[in-house]
Amino acid sequence: VDYLEKALDLHPAPASVHYPLGMAYRGRGDRARAEAHLAQASDAGSVPPADPLMDAVASALRGAGAFEARGMEALEARDWNAAVDNLRQAVRLAPSNAVTRLNLGTALSLAGDDAGARRELLEAVRLEPRLAKAHFGLGVLAQDAEQWSDAIERFDAAIEHDGEFLDAHFALAEAMRRTGRAAD
């Protein structure tokens, strides 16, 4: 909050500062200031005001989409355990959703469960072989385990399915450099 307020003091015009400042105030529990800044954000129409009643209704929803939404909110809040719990529920309800499996794999990896993450990411690739982010996640896990040939193969697959995936290009280059293929 302090840094963002200082940014507005220095240059009051940019509406792009209002959104993160509003979210920072929301995180502090200062709803009035949060609402004031969110209303001034450049994309203010996309930021709903805090609504305890609707939050209670949303928490009562028990479908796969609701669990996935809660899992993604938990990921954003860096609450890995809550993310894993909610995304596991979503996978139980929609086991053939490759993106949900990708999200669960990501949450498991962030929670430190590399084996579980690998299982989910492999299942995501099995369900949707062209899912570049799942290949990338598998590449990161292989890279962390110093399994360079597998990492290169997965990063290459991610790029094959999404040529604009810059993180995959960078990770592939780094894996090649580490295996003596810097020229490549």
C-alpha positions in Angstrom: 0.0 0.0 0.0 2.7 2.5 1.0 4.7 2.0 -2.3 1.6 2.2 -4.5 0.3 5.3 -2.6 3.7 6.9 -3.2 3.5 6.0 -6.9 0.1 7.8 -7.1 1.6 10.8 -5.3 4.4 11.0 -7.8 2.2 10.6 -10.8 -1.6 10.6 -10.1 -2.8 9.9 -13.7 -2.2 6.1 -14.3 -5.4 4.2 -13.7 -3.3 1.0 -13.8 -2.0 1.7 -10.2 -5.5 1.8 -8.8 -6.2 -1.9 -9.3 -3.2 -3.3 -7.3 -3.7 -0.5 -4.7 -7.3 -1.5 -4.3 -6.4 -5.1 -4.0 -3.7 -4.2 -1.4 -6.3 -2.3 0.6 -8.7 -5.2 0.2 -6.0 -7.5 1.6 -5.6 -5.2 4.6 -9.4 -5.4 5.2 -9.9 -1.7 4.4 -13.0 -2.2 2.1 -13.8 1.5 1.7 -10.4 2.4 0.3 -10.3 -0.8 -1.7 -13.6 0.1 -3.4 -12.6 3.7 -4.1 -9.4 2.6 -5.8 -11.0 -0.4 -7.7 -13.6 2.0 -9.1 -10.8 4.1 -10.6 -8.9 1.1 -12.1 -8.6 1.1 -15.9 -10.5 -2.2 -15.9 -12.9 -1.3 -13.0 -15.8 -3.1 -14.6 -14.0 -6.5 -14.2 -13.4 -6.1 -10.5 -16.4 -7.0 -8.4 -16.8 -5.3 -5.1 -16.5 -7.5 -2.0 -19.9 -9.1 -1.2 -20.0 -11.3 1.9 -23.4 -12.7 0.9 -22.2 -13.7 -2.6 -19.0 -15.1 -1.0 -21.1 -17.3 1.2 -23.2 -18.5 -1.7 -20.1 -19.2 -3.8 -18.6 -21.2 -0.9 -21.7 -23.4 -0.8 -21.3 -24.4 -4.5 -20.1 -28.0 -4.8 -19.5 -28.5 -8.5 -16.2 -29.1 -10.3 -16.1 -25.5 -11.5 -16.6 -24.1 -8.1 -13.9 -26.2 -6.6 -11.6 -25.3 -9.4 -12.3 -21.6 -9.0 -11.6 -21.8 -5.3 -8.4 -23.8 -6.0 -7.2 -21.1 -8.4 -8.0 -18.4 -5.9 -6.0 -20.3 -3.3 -3.1 -20.6 -5.9 -3.2 -16.9 -6.4 -3.1 -16.4 -2.6 -0.2 -18.8 -2.4 -2.1 -21.1 -0.1 -0.8 -24.3 -1.7 -2.7 -26.7 0.6 -6.1 -25.1 0.0 -5.4 -25.1 -3.7 -4.5 -28.8 -3.7 -7.6 -29.7 -1.6 -10.0 -27.8 -3.9 -8.4 -28.9 -7.1 -8.4 -32.6 -6.0 -12.2 -32.2 -5.4 -12.5 -30.7 -8.9 -10.6 -33.6 -10.4 -12.8 -36.1 -8.5 -15.9 -34.5 -10.0 -14.4 -34.0 -13.5 -11.6 -36.5 -14.0 -11.3 -36.0 -17.7 -10.7 -32.3 -17.6 -7.0 -31.9 -18.7 -6.8 -28.3 -17.6 -8.0 -29.1 -14.1 -5.3 -31.8 -13.9 -2.7 -29.3 -15.1 -3.8 -26.9 -12.3 -3.7 -29.6 -9.7 -0.3 -30.7 -10.9 0.9 -27.1 -10.6 -0.5 -26.8 -7.1 1.1 -30.1 -6.0 4.4 -29.0 -7.4 4.2 -25.7 -5.4 3.2 -27.7 -2.3 6.4 -29.8 -2.7 4.8 -33.0 -3.9 6.8 -33.6 -7.1 5.6 -37.2 -7.6 1.9 -36.2 -7.3 2.5 -33.3 -9.6 4.2 -35.5 -12.2 1.2 -38.0 -12.1 -1.3 -35.2 -12.7 0.7 -33.6 -15.4 1.2 -36.9 -17.2 -2.6 -37.5 -17.0 -3.2 -34.0 -18.4 -0.9 -34.8 -21.3 -2.6 -38.1 -21.8 -6.0 -36.4 -21.9 -4.9 -33.5 -24.1 -1.5 -34.2 -25.8 -1.4 -30.6 -27.2 -1.5 -29.0 -23.7 1.7 -27.0 -23.8 1.7 -25.9 -20.2 1.4 -29.5 -19.0 4.5 -30.4 -21.1 6.3 -27.4 -19.7 5.4 -28.4 -16.1 6.8 -31.9 -16.7 9.9 -30.2 -18.2 10.3 -28.1 -15.0 10.0 -31.2 -12.8 12.6 -33.0 -15.0 14.9 -30.0 -14.9 14.6 -29.8 -11.1 15.6 -33.5 -10.9 18.5 -32.8 -13.3 17.0 -35.2 -15.9 18.1 -33.0 -18.7 17.1 -35.1 -21.7 13.6 -35.5 -20.4 13.5 -31.7 -19.7 14.6 -30.9 -23.2 12.1 -33.3 -24.7 9.2 -31.7 -22.7 10.2 -28.1 -23.3 10.5 -29.0 -27.0 7.0 -30.5 -26.9 5.6 -27.3 -25.2 7.1 -25.2 -28.0 5.8 -27.5 -30.6 2.3 -27.0 -29.3 2.6 -23.3 -28.6 5.4 -21.6 -30.5 4.8 -18.3 -28.6 5.5 -19.9 -25.2 8.5 -17.8 -24.2 9.1 -19.4 -20.9 9.4 -22.8 -22.7 11.9 -21.3 -25.2 14.0 -19.9 -22.3 13.9 -23.1 -20.3 14.8 -25.2 -23.4 17.8 -22.9 -24.1 18.9 -23.2 -20.4 18.6 -27.0 -20.5 20.6 -27.1 -23.7 23.2 -24.9 -22.3 23.5 -27.0 -19.2 24.0 -30.1 -21.3 26.8 -28.7 -23.4 24.6 -27.6 -26.3 25.0 -23.8 -25.8 25.3 -23.2 -29.6 21.9 -24.9 -30.1 
